[in-house]
Amino acid sequence: CDASECDASECEEEEGLYELFGVVNHVGRADGGHYTAYVRSHRTGAWALCDDHRVVRVDGHPSPSTDAYLLFYEALFP
C-alpha cells in the first residue's frame, strides 16, 4: 500500500492485513550517522528501542518519524 495512506501500525491490501513489527531509524548523512531500531516482541507485543548497546522498553507504539529508514511488516492471516 501507499505508506502515506496507511496507519503507522497496520496496512490493509487486497492480499491481507499487515502489522508493523520493526522500524530502523537513521540520523545523519548518507556517508555517516547513527542507527537505532524499534522492535516489537512477537510473544508479548511490547516495543523496545535498540540503541547501540542499550535496549529499553517503550510504552505504546513508536511514533512515525522522518528518521525512519526501513519498516518491517508481517502478514497477518485469518
All heavy atoms as an XYZ file, in Angstrom:
609
protein
N       0.840     -1.189      0.000
C       0.000      0.000      0.000
C       0.875      1.239      0.000
O       2.048      1.163      0.281
C      -0.941     -0.012      1.188
S      -0.199      0.403      2.757
N       0.298      2.340     -0.315
C       0.996      3.612     -0.274
C       1.132      4.022      1.187
O       0.141      4.191      1.884
C       0.193      4.646     -1.058
C       0.851      6.000     -1.082
O       1.831      6.214     -0.334
O       0.389      6.853     -1.846
N       2.362      4.190      1.675
C       2.600      4.484      3.087
C       1.902      5.761      3.541
O       1.526      5.888      4.701
C       4.101      4.588      3.350
N       1.683      6.701      2.632
C       1.029      7.950      3.014
C      -0.449      7.748      3.305
O      -1.086      8.593      3.917
C       1.205      9.002      1.923
O       0.527      8.603      0.742
N      -1.017      6.621      2.862
C      -2.434      6.364      3.051
C      -2.710      5.377      4.175
O      -3.852      5.079      4.474
C      -3.035      5.812      1.755
C      -2.943      6.767      0.595
C      -3.406      6.142     -0.703
O      -3.844      4.980     -0.685
O      -3.333      6.820     -1.733
N      -1.666      4.848      4.819
C      -1.840      3.795      5.819
C      -1.582      4.306      7.220
O      -0.795      5.218      7.430
C      -0.879      2.647      5.546
S      -1.268      1.761      4.041
N      -2.235      3.668      8.164
C      -1.944      3.868      9.571
C      -0.521      3.396      9.814
O      -0.034      2.496      9.144
C      -2.941      3.052     10.408
C      -2.703      3.221     11.882
O      -1.867      2.465     12.405
O      -3.336      4.090     12.485
N       0.164      3.978     10.794
C       1.544      3.614     11.063
C       1.702      2.165     11.505
O       2.749      1.573     11.333
C       2.124      4.540     12.127
N       0.655      1.551     12.047
C       0.798      0.200     12.580
C       0.164     -0.875     11.710
O       0.507     -2.029     11.819
C       0.199      0.122     13.977
O      -1.190      0.381     13.913
N      -0.769     -0.530     10.847
C      -1.433     -1.541     10.037
C      -1.635     -1.032      8.614
O      -1.819      0.147      8.389
C      -2.782     -1.920     10.627
C      -2.695     -2.622     11.943
C      -4.041     -3.049     12.466
O      -5.069     -2.704     11.867
O      -4.053     -3.728     13.498
N      -1.599     -1.952      7.677
C      -1.800     -1.624      6.279
C      -2.618     -2.747      5.669
O      -2.229     -3.896      5.735
C      -0.454     -1.502      5.573
S      -0.589     -1.100      3.837
N      -3.752     -2.423      5.085
C      -4.609     -3.445      4.506
C      -4.580     -3.344      2.988
O      -4.745     -2.272      2.433
C      -6.035     -3.287      5.011
C      -6.935     -4.418      4.608
C      -8.295     -4.359      5.270
O      -8.516     -3.478      6.106
O      -9.122     -5.192      4.918
N      -4.317     -4.455      2.326
C      -4.352     -4.547      0.876
C      -5.299     -5.676      0.508
O      -5.810     -6.385      1.359
C      -2.954     -4.842      0.329
C      -1.996     -3.687      0.492
C      -0.677     -3.956     -0.210
O      -0.462     -5.073     -0.708
O       0.140     -3.041     -0.267
N      -5.498     -5.859     -0.770
C      -6.360     -6.939     -1.224
C      -5.864     -8.292     -0.750
O      -6.643     -9.191     -0.477
C      -6.458     -6.922     -2.750
C      -7.204     -5.727     -3.289
C      -7.263     -5.745     -4.801
O      -7.137     -6.840     -5.386
O      -7.426     -4.680     -5.380
N      -4.547     -8.467     -0.633
C      -3.973     -9.752     -0.261
C      -4.112    -10.057      1.221
O      -3.956    -11.185      1.629
C      -2.486     -9.813     -0.634
C      -2.222     -9.751     -2.114
C      -2.179     -8.314     -2.630
O      -1.813     -7.407     -1.862
O      -2.522     -8.094     -3.789
N      -4.326     -9.057      2.073
C      -4.426     -9.328      3.502
C      -4.077     -8.149      4.364
O      -3.966     -7.025      3.899
N      -3.869     -8.433      5.622
C      -3.578     -7.423      6.628
C      -2.127     -7.564      7.064
O      -1.628     -8.682      7.218
C      -4.521     -7.620      7.820
C      -4.477     -6.576      8.912
C      -4.985     -5.238      8.379
C      -5.342     -7.013     10.070
N      -1.453     -6.447      7.263
C      -0.055     -6.429      7.675
C       0.091     -5.595      8.931
O      -0.577     -4.580      9.094
C       0.817     -5.840      6.555
C       0.777     -6.668      5.306
C      -0.249     -6.498      4.381
C       1.729     -7.634      5.071
C      -0.315     -7.277      3.242
C       1.674     -8.410      3.927
C       0.654     -8.230      3.028
O       0.591     -9.002      1.910
N       1.005     -6.024      9.811
C       1.237     -5.283     11.050
C       2.722     -4.970     11.193
O       3.579     -5.827     10.952
C       0.753     -6.102     12.245
C       0.824     -5.326     13.541
C       0.145     -6.063     14.681
O       0.168     -7.306     14.696
O      -0.401     -5.381     15.541
N       3.007     -3.744     11.583
C       4.380     -3.293     11.765
C       5.013     -4.018     12.945
O       4.414     -4.137     14.000
C       4.375     -1.784     12.022
C       5.721     -1.098     12.154
C       6.429     -1.064     10.799
C       5.530      0.315     12.681
N       6.260     -4.517     12.756
C       6.955     -5.133     13.881
C       8.380     -4.618     14.045
O       9.061     -4.973     14.993
C       6.945     -6.670     13.789
C       7.858     -7.245     12.741
C       9.175     -7.553     13.032
C       7.388     -7.507     11.475
C      10.011     -8.104     12.069
C       8.204     -8.061     10.508
C       9.518     -8.358     10.808
N       8.820     -3.724     13.158
C      10.156     -3.177     13.307
C      10.350     -1.907     12.501
O       9.777     -1.752     11.426
N      11.146     -0.995     13.052
C      11.478      0.266     12.382
C      12.960      0.531     12.607
O      13.424      0.511     13.755
C      10.671      1.460     12.944
C      11.075      2.762     12.260
C       9.185      1.219     12.845
N      13.702      0.731     11.529
C      15.097      1.146     11.628
C      15.136      2.630     11.325
O      14.601      3.087     10.313
C      16.003      0.365     10.643
C      17.431      0.903     10.689
C      15.968     -1.124     10.952
N      15.757      3.394     12.223
C      15.887      4.841     12.062
C      17.338      5.191     11.739
O      18.265      4.527     12.223
C      15.501      5.567     13.352
C      14.078      5.310     13.732
O      13.163      5.635     12.993
N      13.867      4.700     14.882
N      17.531      6.237     10.953
C      18.869      6.739     10.661
C      18.874      8.247     10.847
O      18.019      8.949     10.315
C      19.290      6.398      9.231
C      20.646      6.925      8.893
N      20.825      8.078      8.175
C      21.873      6.470      9.204
C      22.124      8.299      8.040
N      22.782      7.345      8.659
N      19.861      8.725     11.596
C      20.056     10.161     11.803
C      21.458     10.488     11.308
O      22.421      9.830     11.697
C      19.911     10.544     13.295
C      20.169     12.028     13.490
C      18.540     10.166     13.809
N      21.580     11.464     10.435
C      22.880     11.850      9.918
C      22.867     11.930      8.407
O      21.813     11.989      7.783
N      24.058     11.883      7.844
C      24.203     11.978      6.395
C      24.349     10.591      5.791
O      24.516      9.600      6.506
C      25.433     12.823      6.068
C      25.357     14.223      6.655
C      26.528     15.057      6.255
N      27.769     14.270      6.152
C      28.965     14.734      6.403
N      29.120     15.977      6.782
N      30.041     13.980      6.265
N      24.339     10.528      4.459
C      24.460      9.251      3.763
C      25.819      8.585      4.012
O      25.928      7.370      4.014
C      24.246      9.447      2.267
N      26.857      9.390      4.239
C      28.190      8.815      4.452
C      28.510      8.571      5.925
O      29.630      8.218      6.278
C      29.256      9.705      3.819
C      29.317     11.088      4.449
O      28.381     11.461      5.186
O      30.303     11.802      4.195
N      27.536      8.757      6.793
C      27.751      8.517      8.213
C      26.519      8.890      9.004
O      25.590      9.498      8.488
N      26.501      8.505     10.241
C      25.355      8.819     11.079
C      25.165      7.774     12.153
O      26.088      7.033     12.492
N      23.953      7.692     12.646
C      23.646      6.788     13.752
C      22.337      6.060     13.462
O      21.368      6.671     13.018
C      23.523      7.599     15.054
C      23.278      6.762     16.252
N      24.246      5.950     16.796
C      22.173      6.608     17.022
C      23.738      5.329     17.850
N      22.487      5.711     18.005
N      22.325      4.766     13.723
C      21.133      3.945     13.532
C      20.556      3.525     14.875
O      21.307      3.221     15.809
C      21.470      2.671     12.747
C      21.789      2.911     11.301
C      23.094      3.120     10.886
C      20.786      2.914     10.351
C      23.388      3.330      9.546
C      21.063      3.125      9.012
C      22.370      3.331      8.621
O      22.656      3.546      7.313
N      19.239      3.503     14.958
C      18.520      2.922     16.083
C      17.401      2.068     15.508
O      17.098      2.159     14.313
C      17.913      3.996     17.013
O      16.980      4.790     16.262
C      18.987      4.890     17.622
N      16.788      1.258     16.344
C      15.692      0.422     15.864
C      14.640      0.246     16.946
O      14.961      0.153     18.132
C      16.205     -0.943     15.435
N      13.385      0.225     16.523
C      12.274     -0.170     17.381
C      11.858     -1.567     16.931
O      11.701     -1.807     15.726
C      11.074      0.770     17.211
C      11.254      2.119     17.851
C      11.621      3.219     17.099
C      11.035      2.288     19.216
C      11.771      4.465     17.677
C      11.181      3.531     19.811
C      11.551      4.617     19.036
O      11.699      5.841     19.617
N      11.689     -2.466     17.872
C      11.254     -3.822     17.552
C      10.116     -4.219     18.490
O      10.091     -3.828     19.653
C      12.401     -4.845     17.643
C      13.437     -4.596     16.562
C      13.054     -4.814     19.007
N       9.172     -4.985     17.935
C       8.031     -5.446     18.726
C       8.212     -6.931     19.013
O       8.497     -7.730     18.122
C       6.719     -5.236     17.968
C       5.493     -5.666     18.746
C       4.206     -5.410     17.976
N       4.202     -5.930     16.624
C       3.895     -7.182     16.310
N       3.581     -8.055     17.239
N       3.909     -7.559     15.045
N       8.028     -7.308     20.267
C       8.107     -8.707     20.662
C       6.911     -9.461     20.088
O       5.763     -9.069     20.302
C       8.106     -8.822     22.187
O       7.883    -10.160     22.585
N       7.188    -10.536     19.384
C       6.108    -11.353     18.834
C       5.326    -12.015     19.965
O       4.120    -12.190     19.879
C       6.698    -12.413     17.900
C       5.659    -13.131     17.102
N       4.902    -14.161     17.611
C       5.246    -12.952     15.833
C       4.075    -14.589     16.688
N       4.252    -13.872     15.596
N       6.012    -12.352     21.043
C       5.390    -13.063     22.166
C       4.514    -12.148     23.013
O       3.386    -12.478     23.333
C       6.471    -13.701     23.027
C       5.954    -14.596     24.117
C       7.061    -15.405     24.788
N       8.327    -14.709     24.951
C       8.651    -14.000     26.042
N       7.824    -13.890     27.041
N       9.817    -13.400     26.112
N       5.021    -10.957     23.364
C       4.293    -10.076     24.293
C       3.644     -8.871     23.632
O       2.773     -8.244     24.218
C       5.228     -9.558     25.399
O       6.201     -8.689     24.807
C       5.911    -10.695     26.138
N       4.113     -8.499     22.442
C       3.601     -7.306     21.770
C       4.233     -6.013     22.256
O       3.931     -4.945     21.750
N       5.137     -6.105     23.242
C       5.801     -4.917     23.783
C       6.860     -4.411     22.797
O       7.501     -5.188     22.093
C       6.462     -5.235     25.117
N       7.031     -3.092     22.768
C       8.026     -2.465     21.904
C       9.282     -2.138     22.702
O       9.215     -1.804     23.880
C       7.468     -1.184     21.304
C       6.509     -1.442     20.196
C       5.163     -1.622     20.304
C       6.814     -1.567     18.817
N       4.606     -1.855     19.079
C       5.604     -1.815     18.133
C       7.983     -1.489     18.079
C       5.545     -1.990     16.762
C       7.928     -1.659     16.700
C       6.719     -1.907     16.054
N      10.439     -2.231     22.028
C      11.716     -1.877     22.636
C      12.504     -1.008     21.673
O      12.384     -1.145     20.452
C      12.517     -3.123     22.973
N      13.299     -0.109     22.233
C      14.209      0.735     21.457
C      15.608      0.170     21.611
O      16.098      0.015     22.735
C      14.167      2.177     21.958
C      15.229      3.118     21.390
C      15.087      3.269     19.884
C      15.164      4.469     22.079
N      16.238     -0.150     20.494
C      17.610     -0.658     20.486
C      18.517      0.465     20.006
O      18.347      0.978     18.897
C      17.730     -1.856     19.545
S      16.574     -3.182     19.913
N      19.467      0.847     20.837
C      20.367      1.959     20.541
C      21.766      1.573     20.992
O      22.079      1.636     22.182
C      19.888      3.218     21.267
C      20.673      4.458     20.902
O      21.647      4.362     20.137
O      20.306      5.538     21.397
N      22.583      1.132     20.052
C      23.923      0.611     20.332
C      23.832     -0.536     21.333
O      23.182     -1.521     21.074
C      24.853      1.718     20.803
C      25.181      2.703     19.683
O      25.119      2.308     18.506
O      25.480      3.872     19.988
N      24.436     -0.401     22.487
C      24.456     -1.478     23.479
C      23.273     -1.410     24.444
O      23.160     -2.227     25.350
C      25.768     -1.436     24.273
C      25.929     -0.182     25.069
N      26.411      0.981     24.509
C      25.642      0.098     26.348
C      26.426      1.922     25.439
N      25.963      1.420     26.560
N      22.378     -0.460     24.264
C      21.259     -0.249     25.185
C      19.947     -0.669     24.541
O      19.642     -0.291     23.414
C      21.215      1.236     25.566
C      20.221      1.613     26.621
C      20.375      3.073     26.949
N      19.944      3.883     25.820
C      18.963      4.776     25.879
N      18.336      4.993     27.010
N      18.622      5.464     24.816
N      19.163     -1.455     25.266
C      17.822     -1.849     24.822
C      16.860     -1.499     25.953
O      17.041     -1.958     27.079
C      17.733     -3.360     24.511
C      16.315     -3.747     24.112
C      18.723     -3.741     23.423
N      15.865     -0.652     25.650
C      14.904     -0.242     26.673
C      13.477     -0.434     26.150
O      13.202     -0.234     24.965
C      15.094      1.233     27.111
C      16.417      1.420     27.817
C      14.986      2.171     25.936
N      12.607     -0.835     27.041
C      11.199     -0.994     26.689
C      10.564      0.396     26.554
O      10.880      1.296     27.323
C      10.482     -1.792     27.769
C       9.073     -2.109     27.404
C       8.434     -2.995     28.433
N       7.069     -3.266     28.035
C       6.352     -4.242     28.497
N       6.854     -5.047     29.404
N       5.131     -4.418     28.084
N       9.699      0.549     25.564
C       8.998      1.818     25.369
C       7.499      1.575     25.491
O       7.005      0.501     25.152
C       9.330      2.465     24.000
C      10.782      2.877     23.948
C       9.018      1.543     22.851
N       6.793      2.560     26.008
C       5.349      2.454     26.161
C       4.669      2.715     24.829
O       5.002      3.671     24.125
C       4.834      3.461     27.195
C       5.299      3.120     28.598
O       5.485      1.925     28.886
O       5.487      4.056     29.398
N       3.720      1.876     24.496
C       2.926      2.090     23.297
C       3.680      1.802     22.022
O       4.706      1.133     21.998
N       3.174      2.363     20.963
C       3.675      2.164     19.608
C       4.633      3.291     19.261
O       4.387      4.437     19.622
C       2.460      2.190     18.665
C       2.753      1.739     17.299
N       3.276      2.567     16.349
C       2.598      0.539     16.713
C       3.426      1.893     15.225
N       3.012      0.661     15.419
N       5.747      3.015     18.546
C       6.639      4.114     18.172
C       5.937      5.108     17.251
O       5.173      4.721     16.376
C       7.786      3.409     17.440
C       7.282      2.075     17.072
C       6.194      1.728     18.041
N       6.184      6.368     17.482
C       5.570      7.417     16.661
C       6.238      7.479     15.294
O       7.445      7.289     15.184
C       5.728      8.776     17.346
O       5.106      8.768     18.583
N       5.451      7.751     14.252
C       6.060      7.917     12.924
C       7.097      9.031     12.960
O       6.916     10.032     13.649
C       4.872      8.301     12.041
C       3.668      7.834     12.767
C       4.010      7.920     14.232
N       8.190      8.848     12.241
C       9.285      9.806     12.269
C       9.898      9.936     10.878
O       9.938      8.970     10.108
C      10.355      9.323     13.251
O      11.543     10.041     13.101
N      10.413     11.111     10.593
C      11.124     11.319      9.333
C      12.475     10.611      9.353
O      13.120     10.503      8.318
C      11.327     12.816      9.050
O      12.041     13.398     10.139
C       9.994     13.515      8.857
N      12.912     10.122     10.517
C      14.159      9.380     10.626
C      13.994      7.911     10.223
O      14.983      7.194     10.101
C      14.709      9.437     12.059
C      15.074     10.847     12.476
O      15.412     11.661     11.594
O      15.017     11.141     13.680
N      12.754      7.457     10.018
C      12.514      6.059      9.661
C      13.193      5.748      8.331
O      13.007      6.448      7.341
C      11.023      5.771      9.590
N      13.983      4.689      8.323
C      14.768      4.300      7.153
C      14.228      3.010      6.540
O      14.143      2.883      5.333
C      16.224      4.136      7.600
C      17.196      3.783      6.518
C      17.509      4.692      5.518
C      17.817      2.540      6.511
C      18.425      4.379      4.532
C      18.734      2.214      5.521
C      19.032      3.135      4.539
O      19.928      2.815      3.561
N      13.880      2.050      7.391
C      13.303      0.782      6.958
C      12.124      0.435      7.853
O      12.192      0.646      9.070
C      14.321     -0.362      7.069
C      15.530     -0.337      6.166
C      16.520     -1.412      6.595
C      15.119     -0.585      4.727
N      11.070     -0.089      7.262
C       9.903     -0.553      8.016
C       9.741     -2.043      7.749
O       9.856     -2.491      6.606
C       8.643      0.188      7.572
C       8.667      1.706      7.680
C       7.393      2.287      7.073
C       8.834      2.143      9.108
N       9.463     -2.805      8.800
C       9.277     -4.245      8.677
C       7.847     -4.595      9.072
O       7.392     -4.234     10.161
C      10.249     -5.002      9.577
C      11.680     -4.834      9.164
C      12.452     -3.778      9.657
C      12.262     -5.716      8.278
C      13.756     -3.609      9.276
C      13.584     -5.551      7.880
C      14.337     -4.498      8.382
N       7.159     -5.311      8.179
C       5.788     -5.725      8.408
C       5.693     -7.242      8.350
O       6.460     -7.889      7.639
C       4.852     -5.155      7.327
C       4.609     -3.680      7.445
C       5.463     -2.770      6.828
C       3.526     -3.199      8.157
C       5.232     -1.408      6.921
C       3.278     -1.832      8.249
C       4.152     -0.941      7.636
O       3.920      0.399      7.732
N       4.743     -7.785      9.092
C       4.438     -9.200      8.985
C       3.004     -9.348      8.482
O       2.134     -8.543      8.823
C       4.610     -9.935     10.316
C       3.625     -9.527     11.394
C       3.802    -10.312     12.677
O       4.101    -11.513     12.606
O       3.641     -9.713     13.735
N       2.793    -10.360      7.667
C       1.464    -10.623      7.143
C       0.640    -11.339      8.209
O       1.111    -12.273      8.846
C       1.541    -11.482      5.884
N      -0.582    -10.870      8.421
C      -1.497    -11.497      9.370
C      -2.548    -12.244      8.553
O      -3.266    -11.649      7.763
C      -2.183    -10.441     10.248
C      -1.240     -9.533     11.036
C      -2.061     -8.502     11.775
C      -0.395    -10.336     11.988
N      -2.597    -13.527      8.742
C      -3.554    -14.344      8.004
C      -4.687    -14.752      8.907
O      -4.470    -15.062     10.075
C      -2.871    -15.587      7.440
C      -1.793    -15.256      6.455
C      -0.461    -15.278      6.820
C      -2.098    -14.884      5.162
C       0.539    -14.950      5.933
C      -1.117    -14.563      4.246
C       0.209    -14.600      4.634
N      -5.919    -14.746      8.382
C      -7.079    -15.113      9.211
C      -7.036    -16.571      9.639
O      -6.380    -17.383      9.153
C      -8.270    -14.857      8.300
C      -7.745    -14.551      6.955
C      -6.264    -14.401      7.046
